[in-house]
C-alpha cells in the first residue's frame, strides 16, 4: 500500500526522533510498501551530509518530500496544514505520523490515519491537547501507537477512547546488524566501556565520570552530543585520562563503536531532558537500549520503572540505582571479573532484541490488520 509518513523531524539531524522516523520509513518500505516521508525544509539540518540515506544507514527505497518551515509564530500549524493538504492530494492508503497537528488535519478527511505518541500531548500545550481529543473521535482515526505501557496507562486514564483495543504499545527498535566484529583497535588488556547518545541533563554523565575516577582499569568512551555539550563535558572531565570523547558520529557509523566495547552504559536519571524540552523519564523507550541489545554486549542500565518494561535485571542487563555511583562501580567490577556473565547478558539481550525489537517487526505490528 501507499503510505505517507508525516513528521516534523529535521532530516538530516543528530536528534533521535529523526533516526526513528527514517528507520520506520525504511522498515515500511522493506515490507513492500510505497513510502513517502514528509519533513520540514528546515535550515537547521546537519551540514556536510551528501547522502541522507547513507547517513542514517538505511536503503534509498522511499521518497522524501520537504515542505517550508517558515520562521514565524505558529509555523508548526501552518506546516501541518500544508502537509495535510498535500497528503490528501496524493491519496495514499494510509497516513502515519508522530506529528500531532499534521495527523489532526489529515483525520478530518477519509484517509485512514495512525498517530504515534512518545509523550503526553499536554506537553505541547492546550491547542495540541484539543486537537488530540478531537482527532480520536474521527472515523478516519484508526490506531493510536505509544512507546511504553506507562504511556498507554497515562492516556487511558486521562482520555476517553472509542475503542481502547486500538491503543498499541510498541517500544522502539534497532536494526539486526550490529554483531559483526568491530574494526576499531582498542587496548584489550583494559575493560572498554561505552556510552552512545546525547549529553543532555538526566543522561547520567556525572555517574560515568565518577566511575572513571574510581575505575582506573577501564576506558570510558563517549559517542555523540552536540559541540556545546561535548566541550562542557570535556572541561569537567579533563583530569580523567581514561575518558575519551569521540564526538558525534552519523548513526550509520556508531555501530562499529558499539561492537568494540565490552560493556555499554545507560545511566538515565529520574528526570531526563530531551531536545525539545520537558522530562520524558516516565514514558521513554530510548533507541539507545535497543541498539545496545542489538550489539549483543553486557548492559548496565538504570533501574527505572519504564525501562523494566524492556530489560530484566540479571537476565538481559544489570539494573543499577540511578543515583548511587557505588552501585554502578560494583556492578562494573563484577562484569570485569566475570567474562562468562558478560557473554550471558549480551547473548540474552540480543536474543530478546531479535524476538521483539527489530524495526521490521515494529513496522509490521503497527500497521497490522489496518486495511483488512
Helices and strands as residue ranges (DSSP letters): E 2-6, H 16-30, E 34-41, H 52-56, E 63-68, H 75-90, E 94-97, H 100-107, E 113-117, G 121-124, H 126-135, E 141-146, H 149-158, G 164-166, E 167-169, E 191-196, H 205-214, E 218-223, H 227-236, E 243-247, H 251-260, E 263-266, H 287-295, E 298-302, G 305-309, E 318-320, H 325-337, H 339-356, H 359-367
